[in-house]
């Protein structure tokens, strides 16, 4: 795994810098770790979605303040990369996920004696962004968005609207290992249409921010948290799903107005890892904090108290099964 795909205390985190100051141990050694379930001690390994990463990072930082002897390794690998290379291979205890686990991933987990437990921990307003100087576009219909991002689709802004500039798109988006890619593909393009391949694909969301703010012809998409960090340097595009333009925000995601790009976010915990006290303690801590302002401070919608209680009941039932 490269340094770029792994968190470090020196990473620029905008308004979340204070969180990184907590004593979370973030390492780049996930690619070589094996036998996580057999390990004793105070190590918790987490990989997966870059969209969910800021939530887990914030909660891990708060947890670390109370439990300084527990070491947490937290990496961005993409949802699919996390499931396929780490979680379902038995190398991590928790996988951050911006989509639900796929049937093939469940099968892979089963083949490795990993039982994935799903917990929704937030709601995201997946956000399409443009350069702030692109004053010709503030809202796109789902059909226009599909035309821009489908294979063999529009190549220039003027292909969408003849009054728009005759300039080629400069596109930035999620890598194919990303749950954000999967969700965008399903919600915008549909099963019959392929996502275009001639774009800059990355798991590094801040690279998308840099690319979009560097060119008037640029467009990208990622989780709302990364837009909310940069509202002055990139522009969030409203989406018209047939009932008028709706801007991406915590409020519109919470109300259900922001369609079709409002989506649930998850963590998956390996049931077998709940034999470790450190994982049990962190899981309880995480699911309780997922219903607090800590999540909205990051830029997502927290779960309700009812969802929190359901999550905790499910967790405690699983803990009882593996520790009795």
C-alpha positions, 0 to 999 in steps of 0.5 A: 500500500502506498503512503498516499492511501494511508492516513498519517498525522501529517496529512492536511485535514482542514478543519479536522486538524484538531482530531488528528492531534489525538493519539490515534496510531495510523500505520501503513502496515495493513498490506502485510498484516495477517491473522488479525482474528488470532491476535491478542492485545490492543490492535484494531485494523480498519480499512475501506471507504474514503467517504466514511474515513472522516467519520471513523477518523473522528470517532477513532480520535475521540476513542483514543483520548479515552483509551490511549493504549489501544492502537488503531490502524486506519487506511483508505483503500476504497470500499471494494478494495477494503472488502476484497483485499483486507476485510474478507481476507481476514486482515482487518477487523472493520471495513468502512463502506459507502455501499452495502456489501456485495454477494460476491464479497459475502461469499469471499468472507464466508470462504475465509470464516469472516462473518460481516456485521453491517451497521449504518452509521450516517447518511451522505449527500454525494456531491457533484462539484465544479469550479467556482468560475464555471458560472454557466452551471449551478444545477444539472438534471439527472439526465444531463449528469448521465450524459456527462458521465456515461461511456461514449457520452458528451465530450464538451460542455457545449454538448450539454447546452449549446450556450455553454462553453465549447470546452472539453470536460476535465473530469475527476471521480472515484476509482472503480474500487470505490463504493462511491463509484458503485453508488454513483454508477447505480444511481445516475447511470443505471444497470444498462449504462457504463461509467466512462473511463476517460477521467481521473480516477482516484481514492484521494478525494482531496486530489479531486478538490485540487483538480476541480479548483484548478480548471474552469472546465473541471467537474468531479464527485465525492462525499459531502464531507469533502465539499463541506471542507472547501465551499469557497474553492469548489462549487456544489452543483444542485441536482434536478431529479424531476422536481426542481433543483435541490442543493447538496446539504446535510438538511436535504439529505436528512429530509430525503429531498436530495435524490438520487444522490443521498445514500447510507454509509456503513461500517462492517465489523467482523463478528470473529473480531468481537472476541477481542475486548479492544474491538468490542469497546471500540464498536460500542463507542463508535455506534454510540457516537454515530448518533451525535454531532460528531458526525454532522461536524464531519459533514454527514447526517448522524443516525437517529437515536432509534437507529443507534439503539438498534445497532447497539442491540445487534452488536450486543447480541453478536458479542454474546454469541462469540463470548459465551 
